[in-house]
């Protein structure tokens, strides 16, 4: 049996404000969910500050072992927005002003004070790059082969992801189902292991919690095959019932 090709992506979150705790990142979750729908797994995430050396190292490390690389943050108009420069350095190419990006900015800012030198920074790209449409504001995202350079603002990132939907090569989407149970996960660890082993192509994750003065856990089953997922879900439900537990469909 030939193993199914698994497509993976890395993500670099860029910004001192993330590392300082002043801003809470929301892009990891939305990018991971979007990638699942494209049949691509988010394999690893790294958070780095606004330092060229750190960005270069993270970009080269993650792009070398994944099919795709996404970055968020650091493509705005201010002096500390250095993502484009850092990624160009990692790729060994020059930074240029993309003519179509400049046109987009000129149109967007025509009634907003015009294109200043600072605003024109958002038209800079690593040489050889294409653009990612951004319907939210005038500044586009950037695509350089399998690298996608996007805004750090979550709702703008979402717009850029929407523009990319269906354009990336991937495998089958990762599907999931959840069962909840009021039980300490240690009490059903062997049961979970045996169930997963009995269903090739399925993974079972256990996520414990403490609520209402009781311990419990949600069990998330994942697979790219709907039939395998349904079979594993039914088997896990039956095993929990046989063990005297009461599983809750959809989780607790």
Secondary structure as UniProt FT lines:
FT   STRAND          7..14
FT   HELIX           16..20
FT   HELIX           27..37
FT   TURN            38..39
FT   STRAND          40..48
FT   HELIX           52..64
FT   STRAND          68..72
FT   TURN            79..80
FT   HELIX           83..91
FT   STRAND          95..97
FT   HELIX           99..108
FT   TURN            109..113
FT   HELIX           117..120
FT   HELIX           121..123
FT   STRAND          124..126
FT   TURN            127..128
FT   STRAND          130..132
FT   STRAND          141..144
FT   TURN            145..146
FT   STRAND          147..150
FT   HELIX           154..164
FT   TURN            165..166
FT   STRAND          175..181
FT   HELIX           185..188
FT   HELIX           189..198
FT   TURN            200..201
FT   STRAND          203..211
FT   TURN            212..213
FT   STRAND          214..223
FT   HELIX           226..242
FT   TURN            243..244
FT   STRAND          248..249
//
